[in-house]
Amino acid sequence: MLKCIEGLYKNRLLFITTHPEGEILGSGDAKLEGLTLQIEGVGLAPKHAQLRYDGFKSFNVKDFGSEGGTWMNIPKEGV
């Protein structure tokens, strides 16, 4: 689960699947771009990034060449 900390979706939770393919997120047409998580109105590229759970305790993030990149703010354990 990811929590948005800024912007239009501030304080909302995004549920990320633990399926090996993960989630492909962006602002484009879900079918055309192969998105599993469509997020509009926050400046994402049509096909922005992929988030995959590694099966242990962390996620892998892959940016699909978006102009602004993909930013994550991950708190230290125990916070």
C-alpha positions as CSV (number, residue, x, y, z in Angstrom):
1,M,0.0,0.0,0.0
2,L,1.3,3.5,-0.9
3,K,0.1,6.7,0.7
4,C,0.1,9.9,-1.3
5,I,1.7,12.7,0.7
6,E,1.2,15.7,-1.7
7,G,-1.0,16.9,-4.4
8,L,-4.5,16.1,-5.5
9,Y,-4.4,12.6,-3.9
10,K,-2.9,13.7,-0.6
11,N,-3.6,11.3,2.3
12,R,-5.2,8.8,-0.1
13,L,-4.0,5.2,-0.2
14,L,-3.1,3.3,-3.3
15,F,-3.3,-0.5,-3.1
16,I,-0.5,-2.2,-5.0
17,T,-0.9,-5.8,-6.0
18,T,1.7,-8.4,-5.1
19,H,1.2,-10.1,-8.5
20,P,4.7,-10.6,-10.1
21,E,3.8,-8.1,-12.9
22,G,3.0,-5.4,-10.3
23,E,1.2,-2.3,-11.3
24,I,1.7,-0.1,-14.3
25,L,0.6,3.4,-13.6
26,G,0.1,6.5,-15.7
27,S,-2.5,9.0,-16.9
28,G,-3.1,7.6,-20.4
29,D,-5.7,5.3,-21.8
30,A,-5.6,2.2,-19.6
31,K,-6.2,-0.2,-22.4
32,L,-3.9,1.4,-24.9
33,E,-1.0,1.9,-22.5
34,G,-1.5,-1.4,-20.6
35,L,-2.2,0.4,-17.3
36,T,-3.4,-1.4,-14.2
37,L,-3.6,1.9,-12.2
38,Q,-4.8,5.0,-14.0
39,I,-4.2,8.3,-12.1
40,E,-5.4,11.5,-13.8
41,G,-4.8,15.1,-13.0
42,V,-1.4,14.9,-11.3
43,G,1.0,15.3,-14.2
44,L,1.9,11.7,-14.8
45,A,3.1,10.5,-18.2
46,P,0.6,8.4,-20.2
47,K,2.6,5.3,-19.2
48,H,4.7,6.5,-16.3
49,A,6.1,3.7,-14.1
50,Q,5.9,0.2,-12.9
51,L,5.8,-0.8,-9.2
52,R,6.5,-4.5,-8.3
53,Y,6.6,-6.1,-4.9
54,D,9.8,-8.2,-4.6
55,G,8.1,-10.9,-2.5
56,F,9.9,-10.0,0.6
57,K,9.7,-6.5,2.1
58,S,10.2,-4.0,-0.7
59,F,9.0,-2.7,-4.0
60,N,11.0,-2.2,-7.2
61,V,10.2,0.9,-9.2
62,K,10.8,1.3,-13.0
63,D,10.3,4.6,-14.7
64,F,9.3,4.4,-18.3
65,G,11.2,7.5,-19.4
66,S,8.8,10.1,-18.0
67,E,9.9,13.7,-18.3
68,G,9.7,14.4,-14.5
69,G,10.9,11.0,-13.3
70,T,9.4,8.9,-10.5
71,W,9.8,10.1,-6.9
72,M,9.2,8.0,-3.8
73,N,9.5,9.2,-0.2
74,I,10.1,6.1,1.9
75,P,10.1,6.6,5.7
76,K,12.7,5.0,7.9
77,E,11.5,1.9,9.7
78,G,9.8,2.6,13.0
79,V,8.5,6.0,11.9
